[in-house]
Amino acid sequence: MNAGFIGLGIMGQPMARHLRRAGFPLTVYTRTAAKAEPLLAAGAQWAGAPAAVAAASDVIITMLPDTPDVETVLFGPQGVATGLRAGKIVIDMSTIAPAATVAFAQRLREQECEMLDAPVSGGESGAIAGTLTIMVGGDEQIFNKCLPLFQALGQNIVHLGTNGNGQRTKLVNQIICALNILAMSEGLHLAEILGLEREKVLPVVASGAAGSWMLQHLAPRILQNDFQPGFMIKLQQKDLRLAQEVIAQFGAEFPGTALTYALFTKAVEMGLGEQGTQGLINLFKKSHQL
Ligand SMILES: NC(=O)c1ccc[n+]([C@@H]2O[C@H](COP(=O)([O-])OP(=O)(O)OC[C@H]3O[C@@H](n4cnc5c(N)ncnc54)[C@H](OP(=O)(O)O)[C@@H]3O)[C@@H](O)[C@H]2O)c1
């Protein structure tokens, strides 16, 4: 099975590397060509545009920031859709709006091609380790056909039903993650205000009922003043916006999500958008009026 990969960012680079290591012939494209160099050295082929990736591949994977990026790569000039032939499969592993993914799948079906939405969880470290959780929406037979690709990237790979259900599940994941990040930030900020030794506080609270993925992976970075992105604040803010849009369709009240979205938006406005999500704590340091 020839694989194509578009979007070689924090997640896409290590994911594409796993596909090569698993032996899939691989064609890649990303906006900043230099980012493809390590993959080309590992035997991947460069394509000059998304259409060329589609022409060379049976399955085309996209890992891009947001809904408009996926739309441009799929349907823009020199987009994937212009290079497709009937029977090819598109897998979008970005986190985007569920309604858009359903519409994209419909447009591709008109070209006799199938699409899966397959967003992931596990962060940069999960992508590097090849241990991502993968939440898949779309036709079950197509899912089964693509399973060997997914198995090269992750460990917990679940088919959740029709197109859009992967993205819907990812939004559930993201509101839980974001509220956890807020909880971690406030907890560590309180420890600091109280004059506690955070190096001692962290292992104690992480080993009790407050323990979480965030405390395990992100809190140590806060203590080291390391705000490099594994997952950028602006992308977490984007995910909360997507969740808010879906919630609004049901007229439901999600006060924690609304508050967390407002705080991540404030962090973006304060110029923290390119920090990792652990940088949310800097919001409290820079402003005590929240
Ligand atoms: N980071 C995480 O921990 C994490 C975890 C789970 C899910 N996600 C989701 O995964 C997706 C990617 O996240 P990321 O952290 O990898 O973001 P990222 O580092 O910003 O990577 C996105 C990549 O897409 C490329 N790109 C953007 N527009 C493009 C276009 N029109 N054509 C070709 N390439 C384009 C970017 O361009 P360049 O080549 O110019 O850099 C970049 O390499 C997002 O939807 C995010 O929400 C991220």
The ligand as a Tripos MOL2 file, in Angstrom:
@<TRIPOS>MOLECULE
LIG
   48    52     1     0     0
SMALL
NO_CHARGES

@<TRIPOS>ATOM
      1 N1          0.7360   18.5900   18.8640 N.am      1 LIG1
      2 C1         -0.0410   17.7670   19.5160 C.2       1 LIG1
      3 O1          0.2620   17.3570   20.6470 O.2       1 LIG1
      4 C2         -1.3430   17.2810   18.9040 C.ar      1 LIG1
      5 C3         -1.9680   16.1880   19.4930 C.ar      1 LIG1
      6 C4         -3.1410   15.7140   18.9310 C.ar      1 LIG1
      7 C5         -3.6840   16.3380   17.8330 C.ar      1 LIG1
      8 N2         -3.0720   17.4290   17.2770 N.ar      1 LIG1
      9 C6         -3.6860   18.0270   16.0900 C.3       1 LIG1
     10 O2         -2.8860   17.6340   14.9780 O.3       1 LIG1
     11 C7         -2.8820   18.6910   14.0030 C.3       1 LIG1
     12 C8         -1.4430   19.0990   13.7190 C.3       1 LIG1
     13 O3         -0.8740   19.5720   14.9130 O.3       1 LIG1
     14 P1          0.6910   19.8850   15.0700 P.3       1 LIG1
     15 O4          0.9210   20.1090   16.5000 O.co2     1 LIG1
     16 O5          1.5000   18.9040   14.3160 O.co2     1 LIG1
     17 O6          0.7430   21.3100   14.3240 O.3       1 LIG1
     18 P2          1.9440   21.9870   13.5390 P.3       1 LIG1
     19 O7          3.2310   21.6720   14.2030 O.co2     1 LIG1
     20 O8          1.5630   23.4080   13.3170 O.co2     1 LIG1
     21 O9          1.9500   21.2100   12.1320 O.3       1 LIG1
     22 C9          1.0600   21.4640   11.0920 C.3       1 LIG1
     23 C10         1.8030   21.2730    9.7940 C.3       1 LIG1
     24 O10         0.9220   21.4910    8.6850 O.3       1 LIG1
     25 C11         1.6200   22.2510    7.7190 C.3       1 LIG1
     26 N3          0.6850   22.9950    6.8890 N.ar      1 LIG1
     27 C12        -0.1850   23.9610    7.2610 C.ar      1 LIG1
     28 N4         -0.8950   24.3890    6.2050 N.ar      1 LIG1
     29 C13        -0.4590   23.6560    5.1420 C.ar      1 LIG1
     30 C14        -0.7790   23.6410    3.7710 C.ar      1 LIG1
     31 N5         -1.7030   24.4450    3.2660 N.pl3     1 LIG1
     32 N6         -0.1350   22.7580    2.9810 N.ar      1 LIG1
     33 C15         0.8140   21.9330    3.4670 C.ar      1 LIG1
     34 N7          1.1670   21.9030    4.7690 N.ar      1 LIG1
     35 C16         0.5500   22.7780    5.5880 C.ar      1 LIG1
     36 C17         2.4510   23.1810    8.5370 C.3       1 LIG1
     37 O11         3.3250   23.8550    7.6910 O.3       1 LIG1
     38 P3          4.8810   23.9510    7.6480 P.3       1 LIG1
     39 O12         5.3170   22.7630    6.8470 O.co2     1 LIG1
     40 O13         5.1230   25.2810    7.0160 O.co2     1 LIG1
     41 O14         5.3650   23.9100    9.0560 O.co2     1 LIG1
     42 C18         2.9490   22.2660    9.6350 C.3       1 LIG1
     43 O15         4.0950   21.5540    9.2710 O.3       1 LIG1
     44 C19        -3.7560   19.8110   14.5610 C.3       1 LIG1
     45 O16        -5.0630   19.6910   14.0730 O.3       1 LIG1
     46 C20        -3.7250   19.5380   16.0600 C.3       1 LIG1
     47 O17        -4.8600   20.0740   16.7140 O.3       1 LIG1
     48 C21        -1.8960   17.9000   17.7700 C.ar      1 LIG1
@<TRIPOS>BOND
     1     1     2 1
     2     2     3 2
     3     2     4 1
     4     4     5 ar
     5     4    48 ar
     6     5     6 ar
     7     6     7 ar
     8     7     8 ar
     9     8     9 1
    10     8    48 ar
    11     9    10 1
    12     9    46 1
    13    10    11 1
    14    11    12 1
    15    11    44 1
    16    12    13 1
    17    13    14 1
    18    14    15 2
    19    14    16 1
    20    14    17 1
    21    17    18 1
    22    18    19 2
    23    18    20 1
    24    18    21 1
    25    21    22 1
    26    22    23 1
    27    23    24 1
    28    23    42 1
    29    24    25 1
    30    25    26 1
    31    25    36 1
    32    26    27 ar
    33    26    35 ar
    34    27    28 ar
    35    28    29 ar
    36    29    30 ar
    37    29    35 ar
    38    30    31 1
    39    30    32 ar
    40    32    33 ar
    41    33    34 ar
    42    34    35 ar
    43    36    37 1
    44    36    42 1
    45    37    38 1
    46    38    39 2
    47    38    40 1
    48    38    41 1
    49    42    43 1
    50    44    45 1
    51    44    46 1
    52    46    47 1
@<TRIPOS>SUBSTRUCTURE
     1 LIG1         1 GROUP 0 **** ****
